[in-house]
């Protein structure tokens, strides 16, 4: 596995965990929500830009993307 792929995986994991914390979800529930509502896909496709932002900005973006794809958090 290349170093670039490792960095992307680590970044996605950090974003999932931060999303979970912000929304009072377990990491597993956060992953499922993000996966089902295209958040994981968004992070993978936009890694080059997203990883330069603050984590707060990245999580804000994830919330918008997921909402736009039908996601609803209780």
N, C-alpha and C positions, 0 to 999 in steps of 0.2 A: 504494500500500500504506500502510495506516495505521501510525502510530507504535506502537500497541499490538501489531499483528501483527508488526512488526519486533522488538519486545522478546521476544515469544513465540518467534519463530524463533531469535533469538540465544540465548535460554535453553536451548532444545532442543539446539542445537549444542554449547553448553558442557557440558550434561549428557552428551551422547554422547561427547564427548572425555574427560571425567572418568571415565565408565564404562569407556571403552577403556583408560585408564591404569591404573585400579584392577585390571582383569581381564586385563592384558597382551594386549590385542587391538588390531588396527588400527582406526582410526575407521570404516572401511567394514564390518568384521566386527561391530563394536559396533552400528552402525546396523542391520544386517541382523538381528542377534539381538534388539535392542530392538523393531524393527518386527514381526518374526515372533511375538514373545511379548507383544505389546500394551503394551510400555513407552512407545513413542512416543505411542500413543493416550492412555495414562494421563497423560503430561506435558501433552498438549494439553488434555485434559478437566479437569485439576486444576491448571492453571497458576496460578490466583489464589491457591491455598494453597501449592503446592510452591515457587514462587519466593521465598516469604518464609522458607523453611527454609535451613539451611546446605546447601552442596553435598554434604557427607558424608551428611546425612539424606536428601536427594533421591536420591542414588545407592543408599543402603540401601533406600529405598522401591522404586526400580526393580528391584533384585535380588529383592525379595519378590514384586512384581507378576509379573515374568517367570517366577519359579519356580512361582508359582501357575497360570501359563498354559502350563506344560510345558517351560519353559526349563531347560536343563542346561548349565552351564559346565564345561569339562574342568579 
